[in-house]
Structures are given as structure tokens and as C-alpha cells.
């Protein structure tokens, strides 16, 4: 889904370029094509930064969750073993 915005921004311009080639017309809107290219670069940079941010945040959250779960399990296991250590079953 992250590539949909860059693809959509360049697809419209490429449609006009190819239409002018196929219909033997001169394509003369190079300034607009430059603007679309700049928008494409900006959108690609922004999508990549948002993707890396969410990816690294997800990895950090999963690692922190595993760490907290392990500490909670080990602490409760130690507590239960310590309070029931001296109980003898006949």
C-alpha cells in the first residue's frame, strides 16, 4: 500500500507522455512533468520514512512485550516457589 501514492502520481503523467507519443503529438509540458517528478520523490521519501518508523516501532514494542512478559513470568514463578518451598505433602 505504501507504493500506491508514488505509483498514482507518476502514472497520470506517464499516461499523458505515452498518449502524446502514440498519437504523434509533441509533448510540451516538461515543467509539469518536473513538478510531478518532484512530488514523486517527496512522496516516496515520506512513505519510506513512515514505513521505517512503523517497522522499528513494531519491533521495539514486540521486544519490550517479550521482555516484560519474561520478567513477569520469572518473578511470579520465583514468588510461588519461594512461598510453597516449606510445604510438605504426605
PDB file of N, CA, C and O in Angstrom:
ATOM      1  N   UNK A   1       0.822  -1.201   0.000  1.00  0.00           N
ATOM      2  CA  UNK A   1       0.000   0.000   0.000  1.00  0.00           C
ATOM      3  C   UNK A   1       0.861   1.259   0.000  1.00  0.00           C
ATOM      4  O   UNK A   1       0.415   2.312  -0.455  1.00  0.00           O
ATOM      5  N   UNK A   2       2.080   1.162   0.501  1.00  0.00           N
ATOM      6  CA  UNK A   2       2.931   2.338   0.545  1.00  0.00           C
ATOM      7  C   UNK A   2       3.355   2.827  -0.834  1.00  0.00           C
ATOM      8  O   UNK A   2       3.646   4.010  -1.006  1.00  0.00           O
ATOM      9  N   UNK A   3       3.392   1.942  -1.808  1.00  0.00           N
ATOM     10  CA  UNK A   3       3.786   2.329  -3.153  1.00  0.00           C
ATOM     11  C   UNK A   3       2.645   2.844  -4.005  1.00  0.00           C
ATOM     12  O   UNK A   3       2.864   3.243  -5.149  1.00  0.00           O
ATOM     13  N   UNK A   4       1.429   2.842  -3.471  1.00  0.00           N
ATOM     14  CA  UNK A   4       0.272   3.274  -4.252  1.00  0.00           C
ATOM     15  C   UNK A   4       0.315   4.771  -4.559  1.00  0.00           C
ATOM     16  O   UNK A   4      -0.009   5.172  -5.677  1.00  0.00           O
ATOM     17  N   UNK A   5       0.701   5.596  -3.605  1.00  0.00           N
ATOM     18  CA  UNK A   5       0.765   7.040  -3.844  1.00  0.00           C
ATOM     19  C   UNK A   5       1.838   7.419  -4.865  1.00  0.00           C
ATOM     20  O   UNK A   5       1.544   8.186  -5.782  1.00  0.00           O
ATOM     21  N   UNK A   6       3.064   6.918  -4.748  1.00  0.00           N
ATOM     22  CA  UNK A   6       4.041   7.251  -5.789  1.00  0.00           C
ATOM     23  C   UNK A   6       3.632   6.727  -7.166  1.00  0.00           C
ATOM     24  O   UNK A   6       3.824   7.405  -8.176  1.00  0.00           O
ATOM     25  N   UNK A   7       3.075   5.534  -7.201  1.00  0.00           N
ATOM     26  CA  UNK A   7       2.639   4.980  -8.474  1.00  0.00           C
ATOM     27  C   UNK A   7       1.526   5.819  -9.083  1.00  0.00           C
ATOM     28  O   UNK A   7       1.544   6.092 -10.283  1.00  0.00           O
ATOM     29  N   UNK A   8       0.563   6.229  -8.274  1.00  0.00           N
ATOM     30  CA  UNK A   8      -0.539   7.048  -8.777  1.00  0.00           C
ATOM     31  C   UNK A   8      -0.080   8.402  -9.276  1.00  0.00           C
ATOM     32  O   UNK A   8      -0.601   8.910 -10.269  1.00  0.00           O
ATOM     33  N   UNK A   9       0.901   8.998  -8.591  1.00  0.00           N
ATOM     34  CA  UNK A   9       1.359  10.327  -9.012  1.00  0.00           C
ATOM     35  C   UNK A   9       2.128  10.273 -10.324  1.00  0.00           C
ATOM     36  O   UNK A   9       2.032  11.199 -11.129  1.00  0.00           O
ATOM     37  N   UNK A  10       2.879   9.221 -10.553  1.00  0.00           N
ATOM     38  CA  UNK A  10       3.653   9.151 -11.793  1.00  0.00           C
ATOM     39  C   UNK A  10       2.841   8.519 -12.918  1.00  0.00           C
ATOM     40  O   UNK A  10       3.122   8.777 -14.089  1.00  0.00           O
ATOM     41  N   UNK A  11       1.845   7.700 -12.596  1.00  0.00           N
ATOM     42  CA  UNK A  11       1.063   7.024 -13.632  1.00  0.00           C
ATOM     43  C   UNK A  11       0.299   8.023 -14.489  1.00  0.00           C
ATOM     44  O   UNK A  11       0.220   7.855 -15.706  1.00  0.00           O
ATOM     45  N   UNK A  12      -0.257   9.043 -13.886  1.00  0.00           N
ATOM     46  CA  UNK A  12      -1.035  10.027 -14.633  1.00  0.00           C
ATOM     47  C   UNK A  12      -0.136  10.766 -15.628  1.00  0.00           C
ATOM     48  O   UNK A  12      -0.518  10.979 -16.778  1.00  0.00           O
ATOM     49  N   UNK A  13       1.034  11.145 -15.186  1.00  0.00           N
ATOM     50  CA  UNK A  13       1.943  11.861 -16.080  1.00  0.00           C
ATOM     51  C   UNK A  13       2.448  10.951 -17.188  1.00  0.00           C
ATOM     52  O   UNK A  13       2.543  11.376 -18.339  1.00  0.00           O
ATOM     53  N   UNK A  14       2.770   9.716 -16.862  1.00  0.00           N
ATOM     54  CA  UNK A  14       3.236   8.790 -17.891  1.00  0.00           C
ATOM     55  C   UNK A  14       2.121   8.481 -18.897  1.00  0.00           C
ATOM     56  O   UNK A  14       2.400   8.227 -20.069  1.00  0.00           O
ATOM     57  N   UNK A  15       0.891   8.500 -18.455  1.00  0.00           N
ATOM     58  CA  UNK A  15      -0.236   8.315 -19.366  1.00  0.00           C
ATOM     59  C   UNK A  15      -0.261   9.427 -20.419  1.00  0.00           C
ATOM     60  O   UNK A  15      -0.464   9.161 -21.603  1.00  0.00           O
ATOM     61  N   UNK A  16      -0.054  10.669 -19.984  1.00  0.00           N
ATOM     62  CA  UNK A  16      -0.039  11.790 -20.931  1.00  0.00           C
ATOM     63  C   UNK A  16       1.168  11.711 -21.865  1.00  0.00           C
ATOM     64  O   UNK A  16       1.046  12.020 -23.051  1.00  0.00           O
ATOM     65  N   UNK A  17       2.319  11.308 -21.357  1.00  0.00           N
ATOM     66  CA  UNK A  17       3.516  11.197 -22.193  1.00  0.00           C
ATOM     67  C   UNK A  17       3.307  10.131 -23.262  1.00  0.00           C
ATOM     68  O   UNK A  17       3.565  10.380 -24.440  1.00  0.00           O
ATOM     69  N   UNK A  18       2.848   8.960 -22.871  1.00  0.00           N
ATOM     70  CA  UNK A  18       2.657   7.884 -23.841  1.00  0.00           C
ATOM     71  C   UNK A  18       1.525   8.176 -24.814  1.00  0.00           C
ATOM     72  O   UNK A  18       1.593   7.775 -25.975  1.00  0.00           O
ATOM     73  N   UNK A  19       0.495   8.864 -24.362  1.00  0.00           N
ATOM     74  CA  UNK A  19      -0.590   9.241 -25.259  1.00  0.00           C
ATOM     75  C   UNK A  19      -0.088  10.208 -26.326  1.00  0.00           C
ATOM     76  O   UNK A  19      -0.484  10.114 -27.488  1.00  0.00           O
ATOM     77  N   UNK A  20       0.775  11.130 -25.936  1.00  0.00           N
ATOM     78  CA  UNK A  20       1.316  12.056 -26.937  1.00  0.00           C
ATOM     79  C   UNK A  20       2.233  11.333 -27.925  1.00  0.00           C
ATOM     80  O   UNK A  20       2.260  11.679 -29.106  1.00  0.00           O
ATOM     81  N   UNK A  21       2.980  10.339 -27.457  1.00  0.00           N
ATOM     82  CA  UNK A  21       3.820   9.569 -28.383  1.00  0.00           C
ATOM     83  C   UNK A  21       2.983   8.733 -29.336  1.00  0.00           C
ATOM     84  O   UNK A  21       3.274   8.682 -30.531  1.00  0.00           O
ATOM     85  N   UNK A  22       1.955   8.080 -28.827  1.00  0.00           N
ATOM     86  CA  UNK A  22       1.136   7.193 -29.660  1.00  0.00           C
ATOM     87  C   UNK A  22       0.295   7.963 -30.678  1.00  0.00           C
ATOM     88  O   UNK A  22       0.001   7.449 -31.758  1.00  0.00           O
ATOM     89  N   UNK A  23      -0.085   9.178 -30.343  1.00  0.00           N
ATOM     90  CA  UNK A  23      -0.898   9.984 -31.256  1.00  0.00           C
ATOM     91  C   UNK A  23      -0.055  10.937 -32.101  1.00  0.00           C
ATOM     92  O   UNK A  23      -0.599  11.825 -32.757  1.00  0.00           O
ATOM     93  N   UNK A  24       1.260  10.763 -32.092  1.00  0.00           N
ATOM     94  CA  UNK A  24       2.193  11.572 -32.873  1.00  0.00           C
ATOM     95  C   UNK A  24       2.034  13.060 -32.582  1.00  0.00           C
ATOM     96  O   UNK A  24       2.047  13.889 -33.492  1.00  0.00           O
ATOM     97  N   UNK A  25       1.884  13.381 -31.316  1.00  0.00           N
ATOM     98  CA  UNK A  25       1.807  14.774 -30.892  1.00  0.00           C
ATOM     99  C   UNK A  25       3.072  15.123 -30.119  1.00  0.00           C
ATOM    100  O   UNK A  25       3.775  14.241 -29.626  1.00  0.00           O
ATOM    101  N   UNK A  26       3.347  16.396 -30.022  1.00  0.00           N
ATOM    102  CA  UNK A  26       4.529  16.853 -29.292  1.00  0.00           C
ATOM    103  C   UNK A  26       4.144  17.057 -27.837  1.00  0.00           C
ATOM    104  O   UNK A  26       3.163  17.731 -27.520  1.00  0.00           O
ATOM    105  N   UNK A  27       4.934  16.464 -26.967  1.00  0.00           N
ATOM    106  CA  UNK A  27       4.711  16.651 -25.532  1.00  0.00           C
ATOM    107  C   UNK A  27       5.467  17.893 -25.108  1.00  0.00           C
ATOM    108  O   UNK A  27       6.692  17.931 -25.227  1.00  0.00           O
ATOM    109  N   UNK A  28       4.786  18.892 -24.625  1.00  0.00           N
ATOM    110  CA  UNK A  28       5.402  20.180 -24.330  1.00  0.00           C
ATOM    111  C   UNK A  28       5.215  20.619 -22.881  1.00  0.00           C
ATOM    112  O   UNK A  28       5.470  21.781 -22.565  1.00  0.00           O
ATOM    113  N   UNK A  29       4.783  19.739 -22.002  1.00  0.00           N
ATOM    114  CA  UNK A  29       4.519  20.122 -20.609  1.00  0.00           C
ATOM    115  C   UNK A  29       5.638  19.566 -19.715  1.00  0.00           C
ATOM    116  O   UNK A  29       5.378  18.843 -18.753  1.00  0.00           O
ATOM    117  N   UNK A  30       6.874  19.916 -20.049  1.00  0.00           N
ATOM    118  CA  UNK A  30       8.010  19.400 -19.289  1.00  0.00           C
ATOM    119  C   UNK A  30       8.077  19.981 -17.884  1.00  0.00           C
ATOM    120  O   UNK A  30       8.554  19.317 -16.963  1.00  0.00           O
ATOM    121  N   UNK A  31       7.615  21.190 -17.712  1.00  0.00           N
ATOM    122  CA  UNK A  31       7.593  21.786 -16.377  1.00  0.00           C
ATOM    123  C   UNK A  31       6.664  21.031 -15.443  1.00  0.00           C
ATOM    124  O   UNK A  31       6.985  20.811 -14.276  1.00  0.00           O
ATOM    125  N   UNK A  32       5.506  20.635 -15.966  1.00  0.00           N
ATOM    126  CA  UNK A  32       4.563  19.852 -15.160  1.00  0.00           C
ATOM    127  C   UNK A  32       5.133  18.473 -14.856  1.00  0.00           C
ATOM    128  O   UNK A  32       4.935  17.939 -13.765  1.00  0.00           O
ATOM    129  N   UNK A  33       5.845  17.898 -15.828  1.00  0.00           N
ATOM    130  CA  UNK A  33       6.465  16.592 -15.592  1.00  0.00           C
ATOM    131  C   UNK A  33       7.545  16.702 -14.516  1.00  0.00           C
ATOM    132  O   UNK A  33       7.697  15.796 -13.696  1.00  0.00           O
ATOM    133  N   UNK A  34       8.292  17.803 -14.513  1.00  0.00           N
ATOM    134  CA  UNK A  34       9.285  18.015 -13.457  1.00  0.00           C
ATOM    135  C   UNK A  34       8.606  18.152 -12.097  1.00  0.00           C
ATOM    136  O   UNK A  34       9.089  17.616 -11.099  1.00  0.00           O
ATOM    137  N   UNK A  35       7.492  18.868 -12.060  1.00  0.00           N
ATOM    138  CA  UNK A  35       6.737  19.013 -10.813  1.00  0.00           C
ATOM    139  C   UNK A  35       6.223  17.665 -10.322  1.00  0.00           C
ATOM    140  O   UNK A  35       6.288  17.374  -9.127  1.00  0.00           O
ATOM    141  N   UNK A  36       5.714  16.847 -11.230  1.00  0.00           N
ATOM    142  CA  UNK A  36       5.236  15.514 -10.851  1.00  0.00           C
ATOM    143  C   UNK A  36       6.398  14.652 -10.363  1.00  0.00           C
ATOM    144  O   UNK A  36       6.234  13.876  -9.421  1.00  0.00           O
ATOM    145  N   UNK A  37       7.559  14.776 -10.984  1.00  0.00           N
ATOM    146  CA  UNK A  37       8.726  14.016 -10.538  1.00  0.00           C
ATOM    147  C   UNK A  37       9.159  14.441  -9.141  1.00  0.00           C
ATOM    148  O   UNK A  37       9.510  13.599  -8.315  1.00  0.00           O
ATOM    149  N   UNK A  38       9.137  15.746  -8.874  1.00  0.00           N
ATOM    150  CA  UNK A  38       9.487  16.234  -7.534  1.00  0.00           C
ATOM    151  C   UNK A  38       8.482  15.737  -6.503  1.00  0.00           C
ATOM    152  O   UNK A  38       8.862  15.342  -5.401  1.00  0.00           O
ATOM    153  N   UNK A  39       7.205  15.758  -6.859  1.00  0.00           N
ATOM    154  CA  UNK A  39       6.172  15.221  -5.958  1.00  0.00           C
ATOM    155  C   UNK A  39       6.394  13.734  -5.728  1.00  0.00           C
ATOM    156  O   UNK A  39       6.231  13.247  -4.609  1.00  0.00           O
ATOM    157  N   UNK A  40       6.764  13.013  -6.775  1.00  0.00           N
ATOM    158  CA  UNK A  40       7.044  11.583  -6.641  1.00  0.00           C
ATOM    159  C   UNK A  40       8.190  11.338  -5.666  1.00  0.00           C
ATOM    160  O   UNK A  40       8.102  10.452  -4.817  1.00  0.00           O
ATOM    161  N   UNK A  41       9.254  12.107  -5.780  1.00  0.00           N
ATOM    162  CA  UNK A  41      10.403  11.936  -4.891  1.00  0.00           C
ATOM    163  C   UNK A  41      10.020  12.254  -3.451  1.00  0.00           C
ATOM    164  O   UNK A  41      10.400  11.520  -2.538  1.00  0.00           O
ATOM    165  N   UNK A  42       9.278  13.329  -3.235  1.00  0.00           N
ATOM    166  CA  UNK A  42       8.870  13.716  -1.885  1.00  0.00           C
ATOM    167  C   UNK A  42       7.952  12.674  -1.264  1.00  0.00           C
ATOM    168  O   UNK A  42       8.115  12.311  -0.099  1.00  0.00           O
ATOM    169  N   UNK A  43       6.988  12.193  -2.042  1.00  0.00           N
ATOM    170  CA  UNK A  43       6.057  11.185  -1.519  1.00  0.00           C
ATOM    171  C   UNK A  43       6.786   9.878  -1.221  1.00  0.00           C
ATOM    172  O   UNK A  43       6.498   9.223  -0.219  1.00  0.00           O
ATOM    173  N   UNK A  44       7.723   9.496  -2.080  1.00  0.00           N
ATOM    174  CA  UNK A  44       8.487   8.269  -1.832  1.00  0.00           C
ATOM    175  C   UNK A  44       9.322   8.392  -0.567  1.00  0.00           C
ATOM    176  O   UNK A  44       9.403   7.445   0.214  1.00  0.00           O
ATOM    177  N   UNK A  45       9.935   9.532  -0.358  1.00  0.00           N
ATOM    178  CA  UNK A  45      10.722   9.748   0.868  1.00  0.00           C
ATOM    179  C   UNK A  45       9.824   9.681   2.096  1.00  0.00           C
ATOM    180  O   UNK A  45      10.173   9.046   3.091  1.00  0.00           O
ATOM    181  N   UNK A  46       8.668  10.337   2.028  1.00  0.00           N
ATOM    182  CA  UNK A  46       7.755  10.345   3.182  1.00  0.00           C
ATOM    183  C   UNK A  46       7.214   8.954   3.490  1.00  0.00           C
ATOM    184  O   UNK A  46       7.125   8.571   4.657  1.00  0.00           O
ATOM    185  N   UNK A  47       6.856   8.199   2.467  1.00  0.00           N
ATOM    186  CA  UNK A  47       6.336   6.847   2.685  1.00  0.00           C
ATOM    187  C   UNK A  47       7.422   5.942   3.257  1.00  0.00           C
ATOM    188  O   UNK A  47       7.144   5.104   4.115  1.00  0.00           O
ATOM    189  N   UNK A  48       8.640   6.105   2.795  1.00  0.00           N
ATOM    190  CA  UNK A  48       9.735   5.283   3.310  1.00  0.00           C
ATOM    191  C   UNK A  48      10.032   5.605   4.766  1.00  0.00           C
ATOM    192  O   UNK A  48      10.245   4.702   5.575  1.00  0.00           O
ATOM    193  N   UNK A  49      10.046   6.905   5.105  1.00  0.00           N
ATOM    194  CA  UNK A  49      10.277   7.293   6.496  1.00  0.00           C
ATOM    195  C   UNK A  49       9.162   6.756   7.379  1.00  0.00           C
ATOM    196  O   UNK A  49       9.459   6.239   8.456  1.00  0.00           O
ATOM    197  N   UNK A  50       7.763   6.857   6.943  1.00  0.00           N
ATOM    198  CA  UNK A  50       6.668   6.357   7.768  1.00  0.00           C
ATOM    199  C   UNK A  50       6.763   4.852   7.949  1.00  0.00           C
ATOM    200  O   UNK A  50       6.457   4.314   9.013  1.00  0.00           O
ATOM    201  N   UNK A  51       7.235   4.119   6.780  1.00  0.00           N
ATOM    202  CA  UNK A  51       7.335   2.655   6.847  1.00  0.00           C
ATOM    203  C   UNK A  51       8.424   2.236   7.828  1.00  0.00           C
ATOM    204  O   UNK A  51       8.212   1.349   8.655  1.00  0.00           O
ATOM    205  N   UNK A  52       9.595   2.878   7.737  1.00  0.00           N
ATOM    206  CA  UNK A  52      10.672   2.555   8.675  1.00  0.00           C
ATOM    207  C   UNK A  52      10.269   2.875  10.110  1.00  0.00           C
ATOM    208  O   UNK A  52      10.585   2.116  11.027  1.00  0.00           O
ATOM    209  N   UNK A  53       9.583   3.978  10.309  1.00  0.00           N
ATOM    210  CA  UNK A  53       9.147   4.351  11.659  1.00  0.00           C
ATOM    211  C   UNK A  53       8.227   3.292  12.237  1.00  0.00           C
ATOM    212  O   UNK A  53       8.429   2.843  13.365  1.00  0.00           O
ATOM    213  N   UNK A  54       7.215   2.887  11.475  1.00  0.00           N
ATOM    214  CA  UNK A  54       6.283   1.879  11.983  1.00  0.00           C
ATOM    215  C   UNK A  54       6.959   0.524  12.149  1.00  0.00           C
ATOM    216  O   UNK A  54       6.650  -0.204  13.092  1.00  0.00           O
ATOM    217  N   UNK A  55       7.867   0.177  11.260  1.00  0.00           N
ATOM    218  CA  UNK A  55       8.577  -1.096  11.379  1.00  0.00           C
ATOM    219  C   UNK A  55       9.447  -1.163  12.624  1.00  0.00           C
ATOM    220  O   UNK A  55       9.406  -2.142  13.369  1.00  0.00           O
ATOM    221  N   UNK A  56      10.230  -0.121  12.844  1.00  0.00           N
ATOM    222  CA  UNK A  56      11.095  -0.108  14.026  1.00  0.00           C
ATOM    223  C   UNK A  56      10.281   0.025  15.317  1.00  0.00           C
ATOM    224  O   UNK A  56      10.651  -0.550  16.340  1.00  0.00           O
ATOM    225  N   UNK A  57       9.187   0.772  15.277  1.00  0.00           N
ATOM    226  CA  UNK A  57       8.326   0.872  16.451  1.00  0.00           C
ATOM    227  C   UNK A  57       7.688  -0.472  16.764  1.00  0.00           C
ATOM    228  O   UNK A  57       7.585  -0.855  17.929  1.00  0.00           O
ATOM    229  N   UNK A  58       7.258  -1.191  15.731  1.00  0.00           N
ATOM    230  CA  UNK A  58       6.679  -2.526  15.939  1.00  0.00           C
ATOM    231  C   UNK A  58       7.706  -3.479  16.544  1.00  0.00           C
ATOM    232  O   UNK A  58       7.389  -4.222  17.472  1.00  0.00           O
ATOM    233  N   UNK A  59       8.935  -3.463  16.024  1.00  0.00           N
ATOM    234  CA  UNK A  59       9.961  -4.346  16.580  1.00  0.00           C
ATOM    235  C   UNK A  59      10.279  -3.986  18.027  1.00  0.00           C
ATOM    236  O   UNK A  59      10.467  -4.875  18.858  1.00  0.00           O
ATOM    237  N   UNK A  60      10.341  -2.696  18.335  1.00  0.00           N
ATOM    238  CA  UNK A  60      10.607  -2.265  19.708  1.00  0.00           C
ATOM    239  C   UNK A  60       9.479  -2.698  20.633  1.00  0.00           C
ATOM    240  O   UNK A  60       9.739  -3.176  21.737  1.00  0.00           O
ATOM    241  N   UNK A  61       8.229  -2.540  20.200  1.00  0.00           N
ATOM    242  CA  UNK A  61       7.088  -2.914  21.041  1.00  0.00           C
ATOM    243  C   UNK A  61       7.041  -4.423  21.273  1.00  0.00           C
ATOM    244  O   UNK A  61       6.754  -4.872  22.383  1.00  0.00           O
ATOM    245  N   UNK A  62       7.321  -5.201  20.239  1.00  0.00           N
ATOM    246  CA  UNK A  62       7.343  -6.662  20.419  1.00  0.00           C
ATOM    247  C   UNK A  62       8.466  -7.084  21.371  1.00  0.00           C
ATOM    248  O   UNK A  62       8.255  -7.931  22.239  1.00  0.00           O
ATOM    249  N   UNK A  63       9.641  -6.505  21.215  1.00  0.00           N
ATOM    250  CA  UNK A  63      10.753  -6.828  22.119  1.00  0.00           C
ATOM    251  C   UNK A  63      10.456  -6.433  23.546  1.00  0.00           C
ATOM    252  O   UNK A  63      10.751  -7.189  24.472  1.00  0.00           O
ATOM    253  N   UNK A  64       9.870  -5.250  23.744  1.00  0.00           N
ATOM    254  CA  UNK A  64       9.525  -4.806  25.091  1.00  0.00           C
ATOM    255  C   UNK A  64       8.430  -5.689  25.696  1.00  0.00           C
ATOM    256  O   UNK A  64       8.463  -5.981  26.892  1.00  0.00           O
ATOM    257  N   UNK A  65       7.468  -6.112  24.884  1.00  0.00           N
ATOM    258  CA  UNK A  65       6.417  -7.005  25.375  1.00  0.00           C
ATOM    259  C   UNK A  65       6.966  -8.359  25.792  1.00  0.00           C
ATOM    260  O   UNK A  65       6.573  -8.905  26.823  1.00  0.00           O
ATOM    261  N   UNK A  66       7.882  -8.905  24.985  1.00  0.00           N
ATOM    262  CA  UNK A  66       8.507 -10.189  25.342  1.00  0.00           C
ATOM    263  C   UNK A  66       9.344 -10.042  26.602  1.00  0.00           C
ATOM    264  O   UNK A  66       9.326 -10.918  27.466  1.00  0.00           O
ATOM    265  N   UNK A  67      10.076  -8.943  26.712  1.00  0.00           N
ATOM    266  CA  UNK A  67      10.891  -8.702  27.911  1.00  0.00           C
ATOM    267  C   UNK A  67      10.021  -8.596  29.154  1.00  0.00           C
ATOM    268  O   UNK A  67      10.316  -9.227  30.169  1.00  0.00           O
ATOM    269  N   UNK A  68       8.947  -7.802  29.089  1.00  0.00           N
ATOM    270  CA  UNK A  68       8.068  -7.638  30.257  1.00  0.00           C
ATOM    271  C   UNK A  68       7.352  -8.939  30.607  1.00  0.00           C
ATOM    272  O   UNK A  68       7.171  -9.251  31.784  1.00  0.00           O
ATOM    273  N   UNK A  69       6.945  -9.698  29.591  1.00  0.00           N
ATOM    274  CA  UNK A  69       6.316 -10.987  29.852  1.00  0.00           C
ATOM    275  C   UNK A  69       7.264 -11.962  30.525  1.00  0.00           C
ATOM    276  O   UNK A  69       6.876 -12.678  31.448  1.00  0.00           O
ATOM    277  N   UNK A  70       8.511 -11.991  30.061  1.00  0.00           N
ATOM    278  CA  UNK A  70       9.503 -12.886  30.658  1.00  0.00           C
ATOM    279  C   UNK A  70       9.812 -12.487  32.093  1.00  0.00           C
ATOM    280  O   UNK A  70       9.917 -13.358  32.957  1.00  0.00           O
ATOM    281  N   UNK A  71       9.961 -11.203  32.371  1.00  0.00           N
ATOM    282  CA  UNK A  71      10.229 -10.743  33.732  1.00  0.00           C
ATOM    283  C   UNK A  71       9.042 -11.045  34.633  1.00  0.00           C
ATOM    284  O   UNK A  71       9.233 -11.475  35.771  1.00  0.00           O
ATOM    285  N   UNK A  72       7.831 -10.833  34.156  1.00  0.00           N
ATOM    286  CA  UNK A  72       6.642 -11.146  34.955  1.00  0.00           C
ATOM    287  C   UNK A  72       6.527 -12.628  35.258  1.00  0.00           C
ATOM    288  O   UNK A  72       6.220 -13.011  36.387  1.00  0.00           O
ATOM    289  N   UNK A  73       6.773 -13.470  34.253  1.00  0.00           N
ATOM    290  CA  UNK A  73       6.709 -14.913  34.467  1.00  0.00           C
ATOM    291  C   UNK A  73       7.784 -15.373  35.449  1.00  0.00           C
ATOM    292  O   UNK A  73       7.494 -16.132  36.373  1.00  0.00           O
ATOM    293  N   UNK A  74       9.006 -14.925  35.257  1.00  0.00           N
ATOM    294  CA  UNK A  74      10.079 -15.351  36.154  1.00  0.00           C
ATOM    295  C   UNK A  74       9.862 -14.847  37.574  1.00  0.00           C
ATOM    296  O   UNK A  74      10.133 -15.569  38.534  1.00  0.00           O
ATOM    297  N   UNK A  75       9.381 -13.626  37.718  1.00  0.00           N
ATOM    298  CA  UNK A  75       9.115 -13.095  39.057  1.00  0.00           C
ATOM    299  C   UNK A  75       8.001 -13.849  39.764  1.00  0.00           C
ATOM    300  O   UNK A  75       8.131 -14.180  40.943  1.00  0.00           O
ATOM    301  N   UNK A  76       6.913 -14.122  39.066  1.00  0.00           N
ATOM    302  CA  UNK A  76       5.810 -14.853  39.704  1.00  0.00           C
ATOM    303  C   UNK A  76       6.201 -16.302  39.976  1.00  0.00           C
ATOM    304  O   UNK A  76       5.800 -16.869  40.992  1.00  0.00           O
ATOM    305  N   UNK A  77       6.980 -16.909  39.079  1.00  0.00           N
ATOM    306  CA  UNK A  77       7.437 -18.283  39.306  1.00  0.00           C
ATOM    307  C   UNK A  77       8.344 -18.338  40.534  1.00  0.00           C
ATOM    308  O   UNK A  77       8.213 -19.245  41.356  1.00  0.00           O
ATOM    309  N   UNK A  78       9.255 -17.384  40.668  1.00  0.00           N
ATOM    310  CA  UNK A  78      10.128 -17.334  41.836  1.00  0.00           C
ATOM    311  C   UNK A  78       9.331 -17.117  43.114  1.00  0.00           C
ATOM    312  O   UNK A  78       9.613 -17.741  44.136  1.00  0.00           O
ATOM    313  N   UNK A  79       8.335 -16.235  43.063  1.00  0.00           N
ATOM    314  CA  UNK A  79       7.500 -15.960  44.227  1.00  0.00           C
ATOM    315  C   UNK A  79       6.720 -17.200  44.660  1.00  0.00           C
ATOM    316  O   UNK A  79       6.701 -17.535  45.845  1.00  0.00           O
ATOM    317  N   UNK A  80       6.089 -17.871  43.730  1.00  0.00           N
ATOM    318  CA  UNK A  80       5.288 -19.061  44.067  1.00  0.00           C
ATOM    319  C   UNK A  80       6.183 -20.168  44.595  1.00  0.00           C
ATOM    320  O   UNK A  80       5.804 -20.836  45.557  1.00  0.00           O
ATOM    321  N   UNK A  81       7.345 -20.392  44.015  1.00  0.00           N
ATOM    322  CA  UNK A  81       8.247 -21.441  44.501  1.00  0.00           C
ATOM    323  C   UNK A  81       8.779 -21.106  45.900  1.00  0.00           C
ATOM    324  O   UNK A  81       8.980 -22.004  46.718  1.00  0.00           O
ATOM    325  N   UNK A  82       9.003 -19.837  46.168  1.00  0.00           N
ATOM    326  CA  UNK A  82       9.532 -19.455  47.465  1.00  0.00           C
ATOM    327  C   UNK A  82       8.479 -19.604  48.572  1.00  0.00           C
ATOM    328  O   UNK A  82       8.812 -20.047  49.672  1.00  0.00           O
ATOM    329  N   UNK A  83       7.210 -19.243  48.303  1.00  0.00           N
ATOM    330  CA  UNK A  83       6.213 -19.327  49.373  1.00  0.00           C
ATOM    331  C   UNK A  83       5.748 -20.752  49.606  1.00  0.00           C
ATOM    332  O   UNK A  83       5.270 -21.075  50.694  1.00  0.00           O
ATOM    333  N   UNK A  84       5.882 -21.621  48.593  1.00  0.00           N
ATOM    334  CA  UNK A  84       5.464 -23.021  48.781  1.00  0.00           C
ATOM    335  C   UNK A  84       6.644 -23.947  48.987  1.00  0.00           C
ATOM    336  O   UNK A  84       6.482 -25.161  48.860  1.00  0.00           O
ATOM    337  N   UNK A  85       7.813 -23.438  49.296  1.00  0.00           N
ATOM    338  CA  UNK A  85       9.008 -24.278  49.442  1.00  0.00           C
ATOM    339  C   UNK A  85       8.933 -25.174  50.671  1.00  0.00           C
ATOM    340  O   UNK A  85       9.401 -26.311  50.614  1.00  0.00           O
ATOM    341  N   UNK A  86       8.375 -24.715  51.759  1.00  0.00           N
ATOM    342  CA  UNK A  86       8.409 -25.457  53.028  1.00  0.00           C
ATOM    343  C   UNK A  86       7.139 -26.291  53.255  1.00  0.00           C
ATOM    344  O   UNK A  86       6.992 -26.874  54.330  1.00  0.00           O
ATOM    345  N   UNK A  87       6.236 -26.367  52.303  1.00  0.00           N
ATOM    346  CA  UNK A  87       5.018 -27.157  52.472  1.00  0.00           C
ATOM    347  C   UNK A  87       5.323 -28.595  52.065  1.00  0.00           C
ATOM    348  O   UNK A  87       5.832 -28.863  50.976  1.00  0.00           O
ATOM    349  N   UNK A  88       4.992 -29.517  52.984  1.00  0.00           N
ATOM    350  CA  UNK A  88       5.235 -30.950  52.734  1.00  0.00           C
ATOM    351  C   UNK A  88       3.909 -31.631  52.499  1.00  0.00           C
ATOM    352  O   UNK A  88       2.945 -31.390  53.225  1.00  0.00           O
ATOM    353  N   UNK A  89       3.851 -32.470  51.502  1.00  0.00           N
ATOM    354  CA  UNK A  89       2.639 -33.253  51.203  1.00  0.00           C
ATOM    355  C   UNK A  89       2.887 -34.689  51.674  1.00  0.00           C
ATOM    356  O   UNK A  89       3.922 -35.292  51.390  1.00  0.00           O
ATOM    357  N   UNK A  90       1.889 -35.214  52.409  1.00  0.00           N
ATOM    358  CA  UNK A  90       2.045 -36.591  52.893  1.00  0.00           C
ATOM    359  C   UNK A  90       1.397 -37.572  51.999  1.00  0.00           C
ATOM    360  O   UNK A  90       1.438 -38.773  52.267  1.00  0.00           O
TER     361      UNK A  90
END
